[in-house]
Each structure stands twice: as structure tokens, then as C-alpha cells.
Amino acid sequence: MKAIITKECMGDRNCSKLCEEVFEYDEDQLLSIVKFKEIPQHLEAIVQQAADECGADAIIIEK
């Protein structure tokens, strides 16, 4: 599974708070970034939750 942050990211950092192992806030770009090309299997559920809870719908999940 892959996770992609789109330009719609509002920078509220909710994904980073939910799963800091995968998401990181980039202070220069003022948006979250994904630390992995492929999400580790044991983190897939929490990454899906982050995508589902994203207020801007800025996290795209590719399986």
C-alpha cells in the first residue's frame, strides 16, 4: 500500500499526531509528507484511519 499527500493538505498535522511513524510535517512546505514509499504492513490500518479522518481529503491510498 502507498499513501500520497495531495496539495489539498491543510497542514493541521492530524495525520502526524495519529501516526508519527509514517507522517511528518514539513515546516518549509507547510504540509505533511509520507516517510515511506511503501507503508509497512503493520501500519496500514492506522494510515487508512488517517486518510479516512483527513478533513481535507488530502491523503490518497493506493493498494
Summary of the structure (lengths in Angstrom):
residues: 63
radius of gyration: 10.2
end to end distance: 4.4
largest distance: 29.5
contacts: 168
relative contact order: 0.36
helix: 29%
strand: 25%
